[in-house]
């Protein structure tokens, strides 16, 4: 029995809220500001989870945020594509059913942002 049980539902809700806030922010901010918001979400994820897909998601967001900061213009569709790609890779590294559910929650949050 693991003494450090992870409350996956709580972690998932917090990560999905953070991702939703990030996408909303990207719609309204310039490139530098949006990059900063994405970096902050990444740092939060890595602190919340010391390993597993949540940690990897955070690292990928931090790395992506620095690539984003170099762009001249921010296109929401491009950012959604980048995040979708990150989430796709997370499915391959998920090692438990809880982690797969967490990745599915993140994917659903991104899919809810199909542009009208």
Residue frames relative to the residue before (quaternion, step in Angstrom):
aa qw qx qy qz dx dy dz
X 1.0000 0.0000 0.0000 0.0000 0.00 0.00 0.00
X 0.3570 -0.7439 0.5303 0.1947 3.56 -0.80 1.02
X 0.3652 -0.7488 0.5106 0.2127 3.59 -0.74 1.04
X 0.6964 0.4184 -0.2527 0.5255 3.60 1.24 -0.39
X 0.0023 0.8292 -0.5582 0.0289 3.60 0.58 1.11
X 0.3064 -0.7411 0.5733 0.1679 3.54 -0.97 0.91
X 0.3058 -0.7152 0.5946 0.2035 3.55 -0.93 0.90
X 0.2411 -0.8323 0.4841 0.1217 3.56 0.17 1.35
X 0.6269 0.5417 -0.3509 0.4363 3.58 0.96 -0.78
X 0.6726 0.4945 -0.2880 0.4691 3.57 0.93 -0.92
X 0.6489 0.5057 -0.3117 0.4754 3.58 0.93 -0.89
X 0.6584 0.5228 -0.3054 0.4471 3.57 0.91 -0.92
X 0.6531 0.5084 -0.3122 0.4664 3.58 0.92 -0.90
X 0.6746 0.4971 -0.3004 0.4556 3.59 0.89 -0.90
X 0.6689 0.4905 -0.3062 0.4671 3.58 0.95 -0.84
X 0.6530 0.5052 -0.3184 0.4660 3.59 0.95 -0.85
X 0.6361 0.5130 -0.3295 0.4729 3.60 0.98 -0.80
X 0.6527 0.5152 -0.3090 0.4617 3.56 0.96 -0.86
X 0.6575 0.5022 -0.3046 0.4719 3.57 0.99 -0.86
X 0.6399 0.5219 -0.3157 0.4674 3.58 0.99 -0.85
X 0.6484 0.5057 -0.3074 0.4788 3.58 0.96 -0.88
X 0.6373 0.5346 -0.3223 0.4518 3.57 0.99 -0.85
X 0.6767 0.4826 -0.3002 0.4681 3.59 0.85 -0.95
X 0.6259 0.5256 -0.3324 0.4707 3.60 1.00 -0.80
X 0.6622 0.5110 -0.3022 0.4572 3.57 0.95 -0.91
X 0.6317 0.5449 -0.3336 0.4391 3.56 0.97 -0.85
X 0.6196 0.5553 -0.3387 0.4394 3.58 1.07 -0.70
X 0.7925 0.3685 -0.1469 0.4632 3.57 1.03 -0.80
X 0.7187 0.4665 -0.2391 0.4568 3.60 1.17 -0.43
X 0.5338 -0.5765 0.4828 0.3868 3.52 -1.28 0.18
X 0.7573 -0.4217 0.2548 0.4287 3.55 -1.30 0.24
X 0.6809 0.4984 -0.3027 0.4431 3.60 0.82 -0.96
X 0.6705 0.4929 -0.2980 0.4677 3.59 0.93 -0.89
X 0.6579 0.5091 -0.3107 0.4599 3.58 0.92 -0.89
X 0.6241 0.5377 -0.3301 0.4609 3.57 1.03 -0.79
X 0.6502 0.5207 -0.3060 0.4609 3.56 1.00 -0.85
X 0.6433 0.5129 -0.3200 0.4698 3.60 0.95 -0.85
X 0.6581 0.5005 -0.3108 0.4689 3.60 0.94 -0.87
X 0.6405 0.5262 -0.3169 0.4610 3.58 1.00 -0.83
X 0.6532 0.5146 -0.3121 0.4594 3.59 0.97 -0.85
X 0.6319 0.5037 -0.3377 0.4826 3.60 1.00 -0.76
X 0.6386 0.5353 -0.3258 0.4466 3.58 0.95 -0.83
X 0.6650 0.4931 -0.3006 0.4735 3.58 0.93 -0.90
X 0.6271 0.5338 -0.3334 0.4590 3.59 1.02 -0.79
X 0.6548 0.5150 -0.3113 0.4573 3.60 0.94 -0.89
X 0.6863 0.4794 -0.3038 0.4549 3.59 0.88 -0.86
X 0.6526 0.4924 -0.3213 0.4779 3.59 1.11 -0.56
X 0.6427 0.5349 -0.3212 0.4445 3.58 1.03 -0.81
X 0.7980 0.1430 -0.0374 0.5842 3.55 0.98 -0.89
X 0.3432 -0.7786 0.4958 0.1737 3.54 -0.65 1.13
X 0.7933 0.0364 -0.0400 0.6065 3.60 1.21 -0.30
X 0.6403 0.5510 -0.3810 0.3758 3.55 -1.28 -0.17
X 0.7808 -0.3785 0.2333 0.4390 3.54 -1.34 -0.09
X 0.6053 0.5589 -0.3664 0.4325 3.61 1.05 -0.62
X 0.6526 0.5034 -0.2964 0.4825 3.55 1.00 -0.86
X 0.6668 0.5022 -0.2943 0.4654 3.58 0.94 -0.92
X 0.6129 0.5416 -0.3388 0.4651 3.56 1.08 -0.76
X 0.6502 0.5262 -0.3045 0.4557 3.57 0.97 -0.88
X 0.6563 0.5009 -0.3088 0.4722 3.57 0.92 -0.90
X 0.6574 0.5073 -0.3152 0.4595 3.59 0.92 -0.88
X 0.6436 0.5111 -0.3308 0.4638 3.61 1.00 -0.74
X 0.6338 0.5220 -0.3318 0.4644 3.59 0.98 -0.81
X 0.6684 0.4927 -0.3001 0.4694 3.59 0.89 -0.94
X 0.6700 0.5009 -0.2933 0.4627 3.58 0.94 -0.90
X 0.6223 0.5602 -0.3514 0.4189 3.58 1.00 -0.77
X 0.6576 0.4943 -0.3259 0.4658 3.58 1.02 -0.70
X 0.6142 0.5179 -0.3442 0.4858 3.60 1.11 -0.62
X 0.6357 0.5448 -0.3099 0.4506 3.55 1.04 -0.86
X 0.6426 0.5591 -0.3197 0.4151 3.57 0.97 -0.87
X 0.6626 0.5165 -0.3050 0.4485 3.58 1.17 -0.53
X 0.5527 0.6191 -0.3984 0.3904 3.59 1.22 -0.27
X 0.4851 -0.6553 0.4997 0.2926 3.52 -1.20 0.61
X 0.7996 0.1073 -0.0075 0.5909 3.53 0.97 -0.94
X 0.3120 -0.7546 0.5541 0.1620 3.53 -1.02 0.83
X 0.0690 -0.7753 0.6274 0.0212 3.57 -0.82 1.01
X 0.4815 -0.7084 0.4359 0.2761 3.56 -0.59 1.18
X 0.6291 0.5506 -0.3415 0.4296 3.59 0.94 -0.84
X 0.6457 0.5195 -0.3189 0.4599 3.58 1.03 -0.81
X 0.6540 0.5085 -0.3103 0.4663 3.56 0.97 -0.86
X 0.6424 0.5105 -0.3252 0.4701 3.61 0.96 -0.82
X 0.6297 0.5292 -0.3295 0.4636 3.59 1.03 -0.77
X 0.6425 0.5215 -0.3141 0.4654 3.59 0.97 -0.88
X 0.6803 0.4828 -0.2897 0.4692 3.59 0.86 -0.98
X 0.6276 0.5311 -0.3314 0.4629 3.60 1.01 -0.81
X 0.6369 0.5257 -0.3207 0.4639 3.57 1.01 -0.80
X 0.6322 0.5226 -0.3245 0.4711 3.59 0.98 -0.85
X 0.6749 0.4993 -0.2932 0.4573 3.57 0.87 -0.98
X 0.6158 0.5527 -0.3402 0.4467 3.59 1.03 -0.77
X 0.6653 0.4920 -0.3012 0.4739 3.58 0.99 -0.82
X 0.6137 0.5706 -0.3520 0.4170 3.59 1.08 -0.67
X 0.5751 0.5849 -0.3839 0.4241 3.61 1.09 -0.62
X 0.6631 0.5197 -0.3029 0.4455 3.58 1.04 -0.77
X 0.7476 0.4010 -0.2197 0.4817 3.60 1.10 -0.60
X 0.4660 0.6724 -0.4566 0.3496 3.61 1.24 -0.15
X 0.1854 -0.8317 0.5192 0.0664 3.57 -0.71 1.07
X 0.7672 0.2346 -0.1740 0.5710 3.60 1.23 0.05
X 0.6634 -0.4958 0.3760 0.4156 3.54 -1.28 0.28
X 0.6258 0.5420 -0.3366 0.4486 3.61 1.04 -0.77
X 0.6586 0.4974 -0.3115 0.4710 3.57 0.97 -0.85
X 0.6383 0.5155 -0.3323 0.4651 3.61 0.99 -0.76
X 0.6338 0.5146 -0.3308 0.4733 3.60 1.04 -0.72
X 0.6237 0.5367 -0.3319 0.4614 3.58 1.02 -0.78
X 0.6584 0.4944 -0.3051 0.4786 3.59 0.92 -0.90
X 0.6385 0.5257 -0.3242 0.4592 3.59 0.99 -0.82
X 0.6253 0.5301 -0.3338 0.4653 3.61 1.05 -0.75
X 0.6560 0.5017 -0.3084 0.4722 3.57 0.95 -0.86
X 0.6462 0.5218 -0.3158 0.4586 3.57 0.98 -0.87
X 0.6436 0.5227 -0.3166 0.4607 3.57 0.97 -0.84
X 0.6330 0.5366 -0.3318 0.4487 3.58 0.99 -0.83
X 0.6652 0.4823 -0.2994 0.4851 3.59 0.99 -0.81
X 0.6581 0.5238 -0.3126 0.4414 3.58 0.94 -0.89
X 0.6100 0.5613 -0.3476 0.4382 3.60 1.16 -0.52
X 0.6689 0.5003 -0.2911 0.4665 3.57 1.28 -0.18
X 0.2292 0.7518 -0.5791 0.2165 3.59 1.04 0.63
X 0.4253 -0.7321 0.4771 0.2357 3.52 -0.77 1.03
X 0.3645 -0.7415 0.5238 0.2074 3.52 -1.04 0.80
